[in-house]
């Protein structure tokens, strides 16, 4: 009843799109996932604020989704609401050495904008999929650099409070995660870049992209790195040394290109992926005494420990 009531209220209140039982396989890079009870596209701050208020009043669980590049949705779907940031959240402005962009902006577009303007600082992000909001939420980056290192400020929509601006130093940046998702919905951010030589920027970007193409299964449905690298080691190395490259459960397979990627070979289910994750975690713990922490975000009911 709560979902039905929320749907009626959202449909009446918003200028954005509200749908029921939206198949999430169309909204994730894994191409896997059952239906979300509600799917809401918010084009404005007003839409977003109203959506969050209504969902909380109706006690409907909700989450914000970018391009779905680090998410696995359960086969049975998600009983809550999936919020997607629309048109207003894709705006970008450049002011001197700062790029201010909405959380719905595609990260690759921001990288190219910086390159065209001869601005350095985002070369590490070339080839990283998803939106700026998703990159901020998980502190996306490489071994050498990450997005938290160039953040001047982040604006959040905090339920019950409204818009809140945080300086970069007020955010807890950790390896592959931040405290931002617990504090509110990421609305926009200001990134601090610097002037650079456009030819040098091009060379670095091309080198980074070549490395990603060599070491990642691009072009095959996947959700990026499955596990966070343990301190001082590589999850991919541990998995590969156990001989698990190419190991499959159902349609889910450990990539032959990089062992820290699980690919959808065409007919994988979320259950296949979760079973393979569990198998890998058990094998690594038995073989090395290391407990791998998943980097993928799980949406729906999985019964994971």
Residue frames relative to the residue before (quaternion, step in Angstrom):
aa qw qx qy qz dx dy dz
X 1.0000 0.0000 0.0000 0.0000 0.00 0.00 0.00
X 0.6262 0.5519 -0.3470 0.4276 3.58 0.97 -0.80
X 0.6575 0.5040 -0.3154 0.4629 3.60 0.96 -0.84
X 0.6547 0.5141 -0.3140 0.4566 3.59 0.93 -0.87
X 0.6570 0.5016 -0.3014 0.4753 3.56 0.97 -0.88
X 0.6456 0.5164 -0.3153 0.4660 3.57 0.99 -0.87
X 0.6316 0.5377 -0.3285 0.4516 3.59 0.99 -0.83
X 0.6695 0.4969 -0.3003 0.4634 3.58 0.87 -0.91
X 0.6834 0.4811 -0.2943 0.4636 3.58 0.91 -0.88
X 0.6577 0.5062 -0.3141 0.4610 3.57 0.95 -0.84
X 0.6466 0.5270 -0.3195 0.4495 3.58 0.94 -0.87
X 0.6905 0.4752 -0.2741 0.4714 3.57 1.03 -0.77
X 0.7455 0.4653 -0.2215 0.4228 3.57 1.02 -0.82
X 0.7690 0.4393 -0.1957 0.4211 3.56 1.01 -0.79
X 0.4039 -0.6603 0.5714 0.2727 3.49 -1.32 0.45
X 0.6087 0.5716 -0.3353 0.4363 3.58 1.30 -0.16
X 0.6241 -0.5543 0.4137 0.3634 3.52 -1.34 0.01
X 0.0536 -0.7769 0.6273 0.0074 3.56 -1.00 0.89
X 0.0245 0.8080 -0.5869 0.0462 3.57 -0.72 1.05
X 0.3266 -0.7177 0.5795 0.2060 3.55 -1.25 0.48
X 0.8625 0.1267 -0.0905 0.4815 3.54 -1.27 0.59
X 0.1902 0.7967 -0.5360 0.2045 3.55 0.85 1.06
X 0.4092 -0.7147 0.5111 0.2462 3.59 -0.73 1.07
X 0.3201 -0.7914 0.4939 0.1652 3.56 -0.60 1.15
X 0.4785 0.6571 -0.4479 0.3723 3.59 1.21 -0.13
X 0.6554 0.5035 -0.3101 0.4698 3.59 1.19 -0.47
X 0.7419 0.4067 -0.2008 0.4938 3.59 1.26 -0.26
X 0.6805 0.4157 -0.3050 0.5207 3.60 1.22 0.33
X 0.5371 -0.6384 0.4442 0.3266 3.57 -1.11 0.65
X 0.5704 0.5689 -0.3817 0.4530 3.60 1.25 -0.21
X 0.2544 -0.7728 0.5208 0.2585 3.58 1.23 -0.59
X 0.5411 0.5685 -0.3900 0.4815 3.52 1.14 0.85
X 0.5844 0.6292 -0.4238 0.2881 3.58 -1.16 0.49
X 0.4199 -0.6984 0.5321 0.2298 3.53 -1.06 0.86
X 0.7369 -0.4548 0.2809 0.4139 3.58 -1.27 -0.12
X 0.3472 -0.6604 0.6187 0.2462 3.52 -1.27 0.58
X 0.5439 -0.6366 0.4306 0.3369 3.57 -0.90 0.89
X 0.7857 0.0294 -0.0044 0.6180 3.57 1.06 -0.82
X 0.0790 -0.7685 0.6344 0.0259 3.55 -1.09 0.77
X 0.0134 -0.8370 0.5422 -0.0725 3.55 -0.42 1.27
X 0.1601 -0.7639 0.6190 0.0875 3.57 -0.82 1.04
X 0.1284 -0.8046 0.5789 0.0326 3.56 -0.55 1.21
X 0.2257 -0.8149 0.5248 0.0978 3.56 -0.54 1.19
X 0.7925 0.2245 -0.1041 0.5574 3.58 1.19 -0.48
X 0.6558 -0.4787 0.4027 0.4227 3.55 -1.32 0.25
X 0.6329 0.5431 -0.3268 0.4447 3.56 1.00 -0.85
X 0.6412 0.5163 -0.3156 0.4719 3.58 0.98 -0.87
X 0.6702 0.5132 -0.2969 0.4465 3.55 0.90 -0.97
X 0.6603 0.5102 -0.3054 0.4588 3.56 0.90 -0.92
X 0.6700 0.4932 -0.2975 0.4682 3.58 0.92 -0.93
X 0.6367 0.5419 -0.3238 0.4428 3.58 0.99 -0.84
X 0.6795 0.4813 -0.2913 0.4709 3.56 0.83 -0.97
X 0.6445 0.5245 -0.3257 0.4511 3.59 0.93 -0.84
X 0.6802 0.4884 -0.2942 0.4607 3.59 0.85 -0.96
X 0.6682 0.5035 -0.3115 0.4505 3.58 0.87 -0.89
X 0.6661 0.4845 -0.3112 0.4740 3.58 0.98 -0.77
X 0.6422 0.5136 -0.3288 0.4644 3.59 1.00 -0.74
X 0.7185 0.4162 -0.2401 0.5029 3.58 1.05 -0.75
X 0.3822 -0.7573 0.4448 0.2873 3.58 1.38 0.00
X 0.3725 0.6897 -0.5130 0.3499 3.54 0.96 1.00
X 0.4357 -0.6924 0.5095 0.2669 3.58 -0.76 1.02
X 0.0141 -0.8153 0.5788 -0.0098 3.57 -1.03 0.71
X 0.0634 -0.7712 0.6318 0.0453 3.52 -1.31 0.39
X 0.3739 -0.7018 0.5569 0.2398 3.57 -1.24 0.46
X 0.1262 -0.8036 0.5808 0.0315 3.56 -0.88 0.99
X 0.2944 -0.7342 0.5827 0.1863 3.55 -1.01 0.85
X 0.8029 -0.1731 0.1634 0.5464 3.57 -0.52 -1.18
X 0.5014 -0.6953 0.4072 0.3151 3.59 1.26 0.17
X 0.3958 0.7658 -0.4345 0.2608 3.57 1.19 0.53
X 0.7661 0.2738 -0.1854 0.5511 3.61 1.18 -0.07
X 0.5730 0.6082 -0.3262 0.4418 3.54 1.23 0.61
X 0.1002 -0.7455 0.6546 0.0753 3.53 -1.19 0.73
X 0.1679 -0.7961 0.5778 0.0645 3.57 -0.64 1.17
X 0.5446 -0.6481 0.4323 0.3106 3.57 -0.92 0.94
X 0.6057 -0.5714 0.4166 0.3648 3.56 -1.16 0.63
X 0.6789 0.4796 -0.2848 0.4775 3.57 1.07 -0.74
X 0.5502 -0.6297 0.3796 0.3958 3.56 1.29 -0.20
X 0.4915 -0.6289 0.5284 0.2892 3.51 -1.37 -0.32
X 0.3864 -0.7693 0.4699 0.1950 3.57 -0.67 1.14
X 0.6623 0.5173 -0.2986 0.4523 3.58 1.25 -0.18
X 0.6153 -0.5290 0.4404 0.3843 3.52 -1.31 -0.55
X 0.2218 -0.7378 0.6248 0.1271 3.53 -1.03 0.88
X 0.1562 -0.7879 0.5932 0.0547 3.57 -0.75 1.12
X 0.0917 -0.7734 0.6266 0.0295 3.56 -0.92 0.98
X 0.3686 -0.7376 0.5266 0.2068 3.57 -0.91 0.94
X 0.2479 -0.8266 0.4976 0.0876 3.54 -0.66 1.18
X 0.9040 -0.0952 0.0068 0.4168 3.52 -1.32 -0.57
X 0.6925 0.4837 -0.3108 0.4357 3.63 0.72 -0.96
X 0.6882 0.4959 -0.2703 0.4554 3.57 1.11 -0.66
X 0.6273 0.5110 -0.3434 0.4769 3.59 1.28 0.23
X 0.4431 0.7030 -0.4463 0.3320 3.58 1.28 0.12
X 0.0795 -0.7832 0.6159 0.0305 3.57 -1.18 0.67
X 0.0148 -0.7669 0.6410 0.0272 3.56 -1.16 0.66
X 0.2195 -0.7552 0.6039 0.1292 3.56 -1.18 0.62
X 0.0123 0.7888 -0.6118 0.0585 3.56 -0.82 1.06
X 0.8141 -0.1308 0.0446 0.5640 3.53 -0.19 1.28
X 0.8056 -0.2189 0.1915 0.5161 3.56 -0.65 -1.14
X 0.6397 0.5302 -0.3223 0.4536 3.61 1.26 0.18
X 0.1657 -0.7352 0.6486 0.1063 3.52 -1.14 0.78
X 0.1006 -0.7717 0.6261 0.0479 3.57 -0.77 1.06
X 0.0672 0.8192 -0.5598 0.1049 3.55 -0.66 1.11
X 0.5221 -0.6312 0.4830 0.3094 3.51 -1.19 0.64
X 0.6252 -0.5859 0.3762 0.3525 3.55 -1.16 0.64
X 0.6614 0.5080 -0.3123 0.4550 3.59 1.19 -0.43
X 0.4460 0.6923 -0.4537 0.3405 3.58 1.27 -0.01
X 0.4506 -0.6636 0.5225 0.2891 3.55 -1.00 0.82
X 0.5122 -0.6808 0.4270 0.3030 3.58 -0.75 1.07
X 0.6388 0.5452 -0.3341 0.4279 3.60 0.95 -0.82
X 0.6256 0.5344 -0.3363 0.4582 3.60 1.08 -0.68
X 0.6482 0.5042 -0.3159 0.4752 3.59 1.00 -0.80
X 0.6225 0.5388 -0.3372 0.4567 3.59 1.00 -0.81
X 0.6890 0.4747 -0.2825 0.4691 3.59 0.91 -0.90
X 0.6044 0.5490 -0.3482 0.4605 3.58 1.09 -0.70
X 0.6578 0.5003 -0.3066 0.4722 3.58 0.93 -0.90
X 0.6428 0.5312 -0.3208 0.4491 3.58 0.96 -0.84
X 0.6740 0.5092 -0.3047 0.4401 3.59 0.84 -0.98
X 0.7208 0.4244 -0.2369 0.4942 3.58 1.11 -0.69
X 0.4841 -0.6873 0.4273 0.3329 3.59 1.26 0.09
X 0.4411 0.6804 -0.4596 0.3624 3.56 1.10 0.75
X 0.2219 -0.8004 0.5485 0.0958 3.55 -0.76 1.05
X 0.5153 0.6378 -0.4729 0.3226 3.55 -1.20 0.60
X 0.7464 0.3729 -0.2139 0.5080 3.57 1.23 -0.40
X 0.3387 0.7705 -0.4903 0.2264 3.58 1.22 0.17
X 0.6075 0.5837 -0.3494 0.4100 3.59 1.05 -0.72
X 0.6972 0.5151 -0.2624 0.4240 3.59 1.12 -0.69
X 0.4390 0.6952 -0.4783 0.3085 3.60 1.19 -0.08
X 0.8015 0.2672 -0.2117 0.4914 3.56 -0.86 0.96
X 0.5541 0.5748 -0.4146 0.4366 3.60 1.24 -0.13
X 0.3348 -0.7689 0.5057 0.2022 3.62 -0.64 1.04
X 0.6460 0.5753 -0.3714 0.3374 3.55 -1.32 0.03
X 0.6045 -0.5690 0.4406 0.3416 3.51 -1.41 -0.15
X 0.6663 -0.4745 0.3807 0.4312 3.55 -1.31 0.20
X 0.6385 0.5382 -0.3372 0.4347 3.60 0.93 -0.82
X 0.6665 0.4923 -0.2986 0.4736 3.57 0.94 -0.86
X 0.6408 0.5261 -0.3223 0.4569 3.58 1.01 -0.82
X 0.6564 0.4989 -0.3076 0.4750 3.59 1.01 -0.80
X 0.6489 0.5481 -0.3249 0.4159 3.57 0.90 -0.91
X 0.7943 0.2669 -0.1421 0.5269 3.59 1.01 -0.77
X 0.4060 -0.7278 0.4671 0.2955 3.59 1.27 0.25
X 0.0210 0.8535 -0.5176 0.0570 3.53 0.83 1.09
X 0.3018 0.7532 -0.5539 0.1864 3.53 -1.17 0.59
X 0.5577 -0.5563 0.4817 0.3840 3.50 -1.28 -0.48
X 0.7177 -0.3971 0.3176 0.4757 3.58 -1.27 -0.24
X 0.7362 0.4422 -0.2241 0.4607 3.56 1.09 -0.72
X 0.8147 0.0664 0.0087 0.5760 3.60 1.05 -0.67
X 0.0646 -0.7855 0.6152 0.0169 3.55 -1.21 0.56
X 0.6735 -0.5592 0.3088 0.3721 3.52 -1.18 0.57
X 0.5716 0.6087 -0.3825 0.3955 3.60 1.10 -0.58
X 0.6281 0.5745 -0.3287 0.4091 3.56 1.15 -0.56
X 0.7542 0.3424 -0.2122 0.5186 3.60 1.21 -0.29
X 0.4784 0.6831 -0.4356 0.3388 3.61 1.23 0.19
X 0.2628 -0.7494 0.5919 0.1378 3.55 -0.82 1.07
X 0.7838 -0.1597 0.1340 0.5850 3.58 0.92 -0.91
X 0.1681 -0.7481 0.6321 0.1119 3.54 -1.32 0.42
X 0.2104 -0.7571 0.6047 0.1299 3.56 -1.02 0.83
X 0.1328 -0.7927 0.5941 0.0326 3.55 -0.87 1.05
X 0.2839 -0.6564 0.6509 0.2546 3.50 -1.35 0.35
X 0.1152 -0.8051 0.5813 0.0253 3.57 -0.45 1.24
X 0.4556 -0.6992 0.4700 0.2875 3.61 -0.60 1.09
X 0.8085 0.2389 -0.1986 0.4998 3.56 -0.84 0.99
X 0.7464 0.3666 -0.2078 0.5151 3.60 1.23 -0.29
X 0.4363 -0.6698 0.4854 0.3540 3.57 0.98 -0.83
X 0.7719 -0.3325 0.2540 0.4786 3.56 -1.20 -0.55
X 0.0375 -0.7851 0.6176 -0.0260 3.56 -0.94 0.99
X 0.2259 -0.7768 0.5770 0.1128 3.58 -0.84 1.02
X 0.1067 -0.7877 0.6061 0.0284 3.55 -0.94 0.95
X 0.3979 -0.6716 0.5658 0.2655 3.56 -1.03 0.74
X 0.6560 -0.5345 0.3546 0.3978 3.56 -1.14 0.54
X 0.6736 0.5064 -0.2911 0.4528 3.58 1.06 -0.78
X 0.6281 0.5384 -0.3350 0.4510 3.60 1.26 -0.24
X 0.6291 0.5211 -0.3165 0.4822 3.56 1.33 -0.07
X 0.3647 -0.7191 0.5444 0.2313 3.57 -0.97 0.81
X 0.0959 -0.8023 0.5891 0.0098 3.55 -0.32 1.29
X 0.0284 0.7843 -0.6177 0.0495 3.55 -0.77 1.06
X 0.6687 -0.4752 0.3652 0.4401 3.54 -1.28 0.15
X 0.8668 -0.0660 -0.0322 0.4932 3.54 -0.63 1.29
X 0.7797 0.1973 -0.2128 0.5549 3.59 1.04 0.68
X 0.1206 -0.7557 0.6382 0.0842 3.52 -1.35 0.40
X 0.5453 -0.6007 0.4600 0.3609 3.55 -1.31 0.02
X 0.3872 0.7673 -0.4531 0.2366 3.61 1.24 0.01
X 0.6715 0.5082 -0.3415 0.4174 3.67 0.75 -0.86
X 0.6621 0.4995 -0.3123 0.4633 3.60 1.12 -0.58
X 0.6955 0.5044 -0.2650 0.4378 3.57 1.20 -0.47
X 0.7667 -0.2734 0.1846 0.5508 3.59 1.17 -0.39
X 0.6127 -0.5162 0.4356 0.4103 3.54 -1.34 -0.22
X 0.3912 -0.7112 0.5324 0.2403 3.57 -0.76 1.03
X 0.1951 -0.8076 0.5535 0.0590 3.56 -0.71 1.16
X 0.7699 -0.1897 0.1496 0.5907 3.58 0.90 -0.93
X 0.1478 -0.7793 0.6005 0.1013 3.55 -1.31 0.17
X 0.2875 -0.7056 0.6177 0.1949 3.50 -1.32 0.47
X 0.1603 -0.7989 0.5776 0.0503 3.56 -0.74 1.12
X 0.3087 -0.7640 0.5492 0.1391 3.55 -0.91 1.02
X 0.0094 0.8067 -0.5878 0.0597 3.57 -0.45 1.24
X 0.3016 -0.7517 0.5528 0.1959 3.56 -1.24 -0.09
X 0.6018 -0.5491 0.4181 0.4020 3.59 -1.23 0.27
X 0.0301 0.8092 -0.5855 0.0393 3.54 -1.03 0.75
X 0.5703 -0.5594 0.4691 0.3765 3.52 -1.33 0.15
X 0.4476 -0.7411 0.4266 0.2616 3.57 -0.53 1.17
X 0.6345 0.5230 -0.3389 0.4572 3.60 1.07 -0.64
X 0.6482 0.4952 -0.3179 0.4833 3.58 1.02 -0.75
X 0.6161 0.5353 -0.3409 0.4665 3.58 1.03 -0.79
X 0.6423 0.5284 -0.3141 0.4578 3.57 0.98 -0.89
X 0.6629 0.5149 -0.3136 0.4439 3.58 0.88 -0.93
X 0.6688 0.4943 -0.3038 0.4649 3.58 0.91 -0.88
X 0.6566 0.5125 -0.3102 0.4583 3.57 0.94 -0.88
X 0.6662 0.4994 -0.3066 0.4613 3.58 0.92 -0.87
X 0.6405 0.5162 -0.3239 0.4674 3.57 1.03 -0.75
X 0.6551 0.5055 -0.3087 0.4691 3.57 0.97 -0.86
X 0.6677 0.4989 -0.3052 0.4606 3.57 0.96 -0.83
X 0.6197 0.5274 -0.3450 0.4677 3.60 1.02 -0.73
X 0.6479 0.5200 -0.3187 0.4564 3.57 0.97 -0.86
X 0.6542 0.5029 -0.3173 0.4673 3.60 0.95 -0.84
X 0.6639 0.5131 -0.3094 0.4476 3.58 0.94 -0.84
X 0.6608 0.4971 -0.3022 0.4742 3.56 1.11 -0.70
X 0.8081 0.3518 -0.1302 0.4543 3.55 0.94 -0.91
X 0.7407 0.3501 -0.2229 0.5282 3.61 1.23 -0.04
X 0.4791 -0.6875 0.4659 0.2841 3.60 -1.05 0.72
X 0.0178 -0.8272 0.5607 -0.0313 3.56 0.50 1.19
X 0.7639 0.3638 -0.2638 0.4632 3.57 -1.03 0.73
X 0.6823 0.3872 -0.2751 0.5557 3.58 1.30 -0.09
X 0.5390 -0.6459 0.4113 0.3510 3.64 -0.79 0.88
X 0.2366 0.7403 -0.5974 0.1974 3.56 -0.75 1.11
X 0.4168 -0.7088 0.5122 0.2481 3.58 -1.28 0.13
X 0.6449 -0.4980 0.3285 0.4777 3.57 1.16 0.48
X 0.7807 -0.2840 0.2279 0.5079 3.56 -1.25 -0.39
X 0.3806 -0.7469 0.5047 0.2063 3.56 -0.85 0.99
X 0.8091 0.1922 -0.0755 0.5502 3.58 0.94 -0.88
X 0.4895 -0.6098 0.5374 0.3158 3.53 -1.23 0.59
X 0.4875 -0.6540 0.4830 0.3183 3.58 -0.92 0.82
X 0.4150 -0.6809 0.5283 0.2917 3.62 -0.85 0.86
X 0.6563 -0.5387 0.3475 0.3978 3.56 -1.12 0.64
X 0.8510 0.1345 -0.1299 0.4907 3.54 -0.86 1.05
X 0.7488 0.3255 -0.2000 0.5416 3.59 1.22 0.15
X 0.4039 -0.6932 0.5434 0.2469 3.54 -1.34 -0.01
X 0.4530 -0.6844 0.4969 0.2819 3.57 -0.78 1.00
X 0.6357 0.5446 -0.3300 0.4363 3.57 0.98 -0.82
X 0.6493 0.5156 -0.3237 0.4557 3.59 0.97 -0.83
X 0.6547 0.5197 -0.3144 0.4499 3.58 0.91 -0.90
X 0.6768 0.4919 -0.2895 0.4649 3.56 0.91 -0.94
X 0.6628 0.5110 -0.3043 0.4549 3.57 0.94 -0.88
X 0.6682 0.5119 -0.3111 0.4413 3.60 0.92 -0.86
X 0.6421 0.4954 -0.3218 0.4886 3.58 1.23 -0.39
X 0.5144 -0.6856 0.3900 0.3366 3.57 1.29 0.13
X 0.4489 0.7358 -0.4159 0.2902 3.58 1.19 0.47
X 0.4095 0.6801 -0.5072 0.3356 3.62 1.16 0.08
X 0.8042 0.2457 -0.2014 0.5024 3.56 -0.85 1.00
X 0.4932 0.6538 -0.4383 0.3704 3.60 1.26 -0.15
X 0.0994 -0.8266 0.5539 0.0053 3.56 -0.87 0.99
X 0.0573 -0.7087 0.6971 0.0918 3.48 -1.37 0.46
X 0.8038 -0.0425 -0.0253 0.5928 3.55 -0.43 1.20
X 0.7885 -0.2866 0.2266 0.4947 3.57 -0.82 -0.99
X 0.5701 0.5738 -0.3834 0.4458 3.60 1.29 0.16
X 0.0254 -0.8239 0.5634 -0.0554 3.56 -0.77 1.09
X 0.4431 -0.6354 0.5558 0.3016 3.56 -1.11 0.72
X 0.4843 -0.7119 0.4266 0.2768 3.57 -0.61 1.15
X 0.4346 -0.6759 0.5352 0.2605 3.55 -1.11 0.78
X 0.6202 0.5487 -0.3385 0.4469 3.58 1.24 -0.42
X 0.7845 -0.0566 0.0900 0.6109 3.58 0.93 -0.95
X 0.4138 -0.7692 0.4369 0.2152 3.57 -0.56 1.18
X 0.6462 0.5010 -0.3380 0.4660 3.61 1.21 -0.20
X 0.6116 0.4758 -0.3659 0.5154 3.56 1.24 0.50
X 0.1431 -0.7340 0.6558 0.1029 3.56 -1.07 0.81
X 0.1641 -0.8157 0.5511 0.0626 3.56 -0.67 1.11
X 0.4128 -0.6484 0.5788 0.2724 3.50 -1.31 0.50
X 0.2628 -0.8140 0.5001 0.1351 3.56 -0.31 1.25
X 0.7791 -0.3191 0.1524 0.5177 3.57 1.25 0.11
X 0.8194 0.1116 -0.0315 0.5613 3.57 1.01 -0.75
X 0.2878 0.7870 -0.5023 0.2133 3.59 1.15 0.53
X 0.2478 -0.7214 0.6244 0.1681 3.51 -1.23 0.62
X 0.6426 -0.4951 0.3953 0.4309 3.55 -1.26 0.24
X 0.6149 0.5516 -0.3438 0.4465 3.57 1.06 -0.72
X 0.6133 0.5364 -0.3448 0.4661 3.60 1.06 -0.72
X 0.6771 0.4993 -0.2952 0.4528 3.57 0.86 -0.99
X 0.6695 0.4963 -0.3042 0.4614 3.58 0.90 -0.91
X 0.6392 0.5177 -0.3311 0.4624 3.58 0.99 -0.77
X 0.6605 0.4950 -0.3063 0.4742 3.58 1.01 -0.80
X 0.6088 0.5353 -0.3463 0.4721 3.59 1.04 -0.72
X 0.6646 0.5051 -0.3016 0.4607 3.57 0.92 -0.91
X 0.6405 0.5251 -0.3219 0.4588 3.58 1.00 -0.82
X 0.6648 0.4993 -0.3030 0.4659 3.58 0.92 -0.91
X 0.6543 0.5178 -0.3225 0.4469 3.59 0.87 -0.90
X 0.6629 0.5013 -0.3042 0.4655 3.58 0.94 -0.88
X 0.6597 0.5158 -0.3100 0.4501 3.57 0.94 -0.89
X 0.6771 0.4803 -0.2955 0.4729 3.60 0.92 -0.87
X 0.6523 0.4998 -0.3272 0.4665 3.60 0.97 -0.76
X 0.6616 0.4930 -0.3052 0.4756 3.59 0.99 -0.81
X 0.7355 0.4544 -0.2391 0.4420 3.57 0.92 -0.90
X 0.8294 0.1960 -0.0585 0.5198 3.58 1.01 -0.81
X 0.4273 -0.7040 0.4667 0.3224 3.58 1.22 -0.23
X 0.5446 0.5967 -0.3937 0.4385 3.57 1.24 0.50
X 0.2412 -0.7588 0.5884 0.1410 3.57 -0.91 0.93
X 0.2703 -0.7814 0.5448 0.1397 3.55 -0.47 1.21
X 0.2594 -0.7548 0.5846 0.1456 3.56 -1.04 0.85
X 0.4271 -0.7144 0.4840 0.2700 3.59 -0.68 1.03
X 0.3251 -0.7256 0.5785 0.1820 3.54 -1.12 0.80
X 0.5782 0.5898 -0.3599 0.4339 3.56 1.23 -0.54
X 0.3406 -0.7141 0.5748 0.2090 3.57 -1.11 0.76
X 0.2574 -0.7805 0.5575 0.1170 3.56 -0.87 1.04
X 0.0857 -0.8036 0.5890 0.0094 3.56 -0.80 1.04
X 0.7127 0.3423 -0.2935 0.5374 3.55 -0.50 1.23
X 0.6291 -0.5408 0.4058 0.3836 3.54 -1.30 -0.20
X 0.0069 -0.8180 0.5727 -0.0524 3.56 -0.63 1.20
X 0.3224 -0.7620 0.5034 0.2490 3.59 1.13 -0.47
X 0.3054 0.7708 -0.5048 0.2402 3.58 1.10 0.71
X 0.4818 -0.6509 0.5046 0.2992 3.54 -1.15 0.66
